[in-house]
Amino acid sequence: MIRNNQPLAHQPRHLRVARWLKRLTLAGLVGLAGCATDSSPAPDEPLFTVPANFPPPTYRFQNNALTKEGVALGRMLFYDGRLSRDGTISCAECHNQAYAFTHHGHDLSHGIDNRLGTRNSLPLQNLAWSQAFMWDGGVFDLDLFPIAPIENHVEMDETLPNVLEKLRNDPAYTAQFKKAYGTDEVTTARFLQALSQFMLTLVSGNSRYDRYVRKEAGATLTADERAGMALFTSKGCASCHAGALFTDQRYRNNGLSLAFGEDAGRAHITEKPEDRYTFKVPSLRNVEHTGPYMHDGRFRTLEAVLNHYADGVEDTPNLDPLLKQTSSVTPGQSRLGQSRPGIPLTADEQTKLIAFLKTLTDSDFLTNSNFAPK
């Protein structure tokens, strides 16, 4: 059985495991393994590693310890179109590795029968640190996450029982389930946790920025990149895109025009008026490759995103207070002499901010053969 999440305050055992993981990482030894078979990875190829500049993960590894065979099974499932009704849509259809596991170029993701979704596909990266999933936080546990796209009419349009039956009728899968779990029984829990095991390995923490802040030999940033990093803090970007994960994982309204359509956002889940038009703050890691941007993909470029914050924020209901802290527009901008919500940015500041954002690209993550179809 898959257990529900509990508040961290009620998980002292989890916290001990997290601290243990962090200590092992700093020693360069992390690689979780265990379960039914002797499947320990080679010391130089850990299954899961916490980057030295990251906080401890929040995923409950004690309930789903990573194994080489379990990760391999999850990888098979991730790239298999049979998770969809007609065999055409795999997880990778909307989560392409080369673009940090997003549906690159699609403002709204396309699913089975070319049906159009209502939101942009979020990247799959650093999921061991995520506390909830999807733009509205509608899924609270990674082990339950795959059910949503599988049974969504627009995405995969299948049922979980049908998927499991397909796998039971495939000898290659029953053999892999046996390797991973000791028997060839294909169950809901094993299916979901194998997918989690693979997705948990999708750790992105080796960008030029990471190497720079870890003071690794030869790691440098240009003058413009360093200036952009300073602006990222001074202009308040880091207030929402916080910490090593570049997200505070909260739900915020960033002043998008409602002329594109009214998506209730977080309120779709909570039904609270104060949550209308709020969405999960996405991580900015690999943001150079995850466009288009925003929950509905309305901005095609990073320049368009910064133009929005500089000159396009609307005082919509529940606008985040951080954006209501208005200040005079810098001379030379279109809002000369005015004061309104947003983040005043000159063209030069935007250029430097984008230079910094591009240092968050983790080329190793985007090309790691362990994450590709086998």
N, C-alpha and C positions, 0 to 999 in steps of 0.2 A: 504494500500500500504506500502511496505517496503522501507524506505528511504535509499539512498546511504550514505556511510560514508563521512564525510567531515574532513578536517584538524582540529586538535584540536584548532588551533588558531582561527578558525571560530565557535567554539562551547562554548561560554562563559556559556550558560545555562548548558551544559554537565559538565563543570568544576565545576560549583556550586553544581551540584548533586553529583559529585565525592567527593568533600570536605565534603559535608553533610554526605555521606556514611561513610567516614573515621572517622568523629567525632562520629557518632553513634557506630561504631565498637569499638572505644577506650572506649566507655562507656558500652560496652558489650550488646548493645541493637539492633544490626542490624538484620533486617529480612524484606526484601521487600515484600510487598503484596499490593493488590489492584484489581481493575477491576470490573467485573460485579456482583460478589457475595461476601457475607461476608465470606472471606476465610482466615482471619488472622491466622497465625500459633500460636501455644502456645509459650509464651515468652521464654521457655527454648529450643525450637526447631526452630530457625530461618531458613528460606529457604535459605538465603545467608548471609555469614559472611566474612568480610574482616579480615584476621589475623592481629594482631597488628603490626607485622614487615613488612607488605606488603604495597606497594604504593596504591593509589586509583585506582579502576578499570577503564578501558577505555570503556567498553561496555555501550551503551546508554539505561540504564534501563528506562528512562522516556518514551521510545517508546515501551517498552515491560515489564511492571512491573510484577514481579513474583507473582503468586498466587499458593495456595496449589493445586487447581484443574488443573491449567495449567501445573505445574511441574508433577503431576500425569499422565496427558495426554502424556506429552513428554516422560516420563518413559515407558509407554505402547508402544509408537511408537518405541522407541530405541531398544526394545527387540522383535519387531514383524518382522518376516521374510517376511510378505506380502509387505514390502517395496521393495522387489526384485521380479523379473519376475516370478519365480516359487515357491516363498515362503520359500526358503531355507536359504537365507542370510539376517540376521538382522544387524543393526549397531554393535551389540555386538559381531558378528562373528569376526570382526577385531579389536574390542576394548573391551577386557576382563578386568573386574574390578580387578581381582586378580593380574594383571600385569600392573596396572596403565592405564587400557584401551588401551592396545596394542595387537597386534597379536603375542603373545609370541611364541618364537621358530621358527617363520617363517622369513627367511631373506627377502623374498618378499611376500606380502600378497596374499592370495588365495581368489577368489571370486566365482561367480556362475559357475556351471559346472566345478568346480575345475580349472578355468582359473587363470593363474598366472599373477600377476601385475608386475609393473616395479620398485616399491619402497617399502621400509619398512614402516610399519604403525606407525605413530607418536602417542604418548600418548594423551589422552583427559584429561587434568587437567588444572585448573586455566585459563579457556578460557575467562573469563571476562577481563583478562589483555592482551589478544592476539590482535595484530593489523592486522594480516593477517594469513592465514591458509594454510596448506600443505607445503611440503618441498620447493616449489618454490614460495610460497605466492600467488598462483593463485586465491585464494578466499579472498576477502577483508572484508567480513561481515559474522559473525557467523550465521545470519539469512538466509544466502544464502548457507551456507556450505553443508547441506544435499543433495542439488541438484546434486552436483558433483558425489558422489558415487552412488546415485540412478540411474542416467542416464549414468554412465560409463559402457561400454560394458563388461569390465573385472570384475567389482565389482558387481553391482546389476542388471544391464542390463534391467532396467524398465524405464517407463516414469512417470513423476509427475502426469499427468492427470489420468493415470491408477491407480496409488496409491490412489489418492483422491477418485476415483470411488469405489475402494474396501472398503475404510473406510465408505463411504456414505451408503453402503449396509450392514454395520454391526451395529446393534442396540446398542451394547456396546460402540462403538465409538461415534455414534451420541449423546448418552446420556452423554458421558464424554465431548464432545465438548460443549454441552449445559451447563454443570456444569461450564466449564472453561470460556465460552464466553457469556453465556446468551441465545444463540439460538443454535440449532443443525446444523447450516450451516457449512459444511466442506469446507474451502477455502484454497488456497495456503498459504496466509499470516498466518492464524491460525495454519496450519500444521507446517510450518517452525518455527514460533515463539514458539510453544509448545515444539518442539525439543530443541530449544535454551534454554528455561526455565529450562529443565532438565539438559542440559549440563552445564549451568551456575552454577548449584549447586555442580558440581564436583570440589570442592576446596580442594587442598592439601596444608596444612600449619601447620601440627602438628607433624612433625618429631622430633626426639631427638635434631637435630640441631636447629630447631625453638624454642623448649622449652629452650634450652641452651642460645640462643641469646636474648630471652625474659626474661632471668633470672628467670624462673619459679622455684618454690621450688622443690628441689630434682633433677633438670636437670643437668647432668654432661656429660662430654666427657672424654675418656681415654687420656693418654699422647700421644699415637700414633694418635688418632683422632685429638687432638689439633695440633700436629705437621703436620698432613696432611692438616688441615685447613690453617695453615700458609704457607705451600708449595703451596696450591691452589692459593694463592695470589702472592707469590714471584715468582712462575714459570710462571705466566701470564695466568693461566686458567681462572681467574676471569675477565680478560679483555673481553672475549667473553661470558662466562657463568656468566653474571653479575647480581648483586643485589639479592634481595630476590627471584626473579623468576628463577635465575640461567640461564638466557639467555638475551642477549641484543636485541634479535628479529631481528638482521641484517642477511644478507646473505653473507656467507664467503666460500672461497675455502681453505680446510684444508689439501691439498696436497695428496689426495688419488690417488693411481695409476690408470691410465686410462686403464690398461690392463684388468680390469673387465668389461669394456664397457664404452662408452662415453655418459653420461647423461648430457644434456645441463644445467640442473638445472634452476636457476632463469632466464636464457636467454630464456628458453622455453616460458616464459611469456612476458618478456620485449623485446626480440630480440636484445638486446644490447651485443656486443662482450665482453664488460668488465664484464658482468654477467655470462659468460660461466663457468660452473663447480662450481658455488656458490650455497649454500643451506642454508636454514634457520638454525640458531643455535638452537638446541633443548635444552629444559630445562633439567637439571640434577636431578631434583626432582624424587625420586623413581627409579633412574637409576639402582639400584641393580636388579630391576625386569623388566626392559623394553628392555632387549636384544632380539635379536641381534642388533648391533649398526651400525650407519651410514645410509645414505639414501637408500643404497642397502643391508643393513644387513650383510655386509661382515665380521664383527668382532663378534665372538660369546661371548666373555668375556670382562670384563673391563681390564683385564691384556693385552689382545690383542690390545685394544684401546690405552692404555698407551705405549705399545711397538711401535705402529705406530708413536705416537708423539715423542718418544725417538729415534727411529731408522728407521722410514719408510716414513717420509714426503718427497714427491717428489716436485721438483720445476716446477710444472705444470703451464700452463698459468693462470694468475690471482690469483696465490697463495697469500693468505692473507699476508699483510706486517708484521703482528705480528709474523708470522712464518718464515719470511725472516730474522728476526733479529738473525742471527746465532751466535753461541758461541762455544767455544771448548768443545769437548765431555769429560765428566768426565772419568778419568783413570779407566779402568776395563770394560768399555763398548766396544761394537763391533766396534765403529767408532773411536777407540783410535787415538788421534792426529789429527783428521780431524775437519773441520768446515763446517757445512751444515745446511739447514733449519730444523727446528724442536724445540723440547723442551728436552734438555738433562736431563735424569732422571736415577738415580741409582736404583738398585733393591730395596734397602731399602726405597727410596723416593716413588717408585711406591706402595709399600706395605702400606705406611702411607697415601698416597693419596686415595687409595681404602678404607682404614679404614674410612677416612673422608666421602667419597662419600656414604658409607653405612649408615651414620648418617642422610642422606636425605630421608631415607625410612619412609613413613608415614603409619604405620600399620592401623591406624584408617580409613584412606582413602581407603585402599585396602580391608577393611572388612566391611565398613559401609553398613548396611542393607538398608538404604534409596537409595543406588545406585544400588542395586541388582534387578533382575527381581522379580516381585510381584506374 
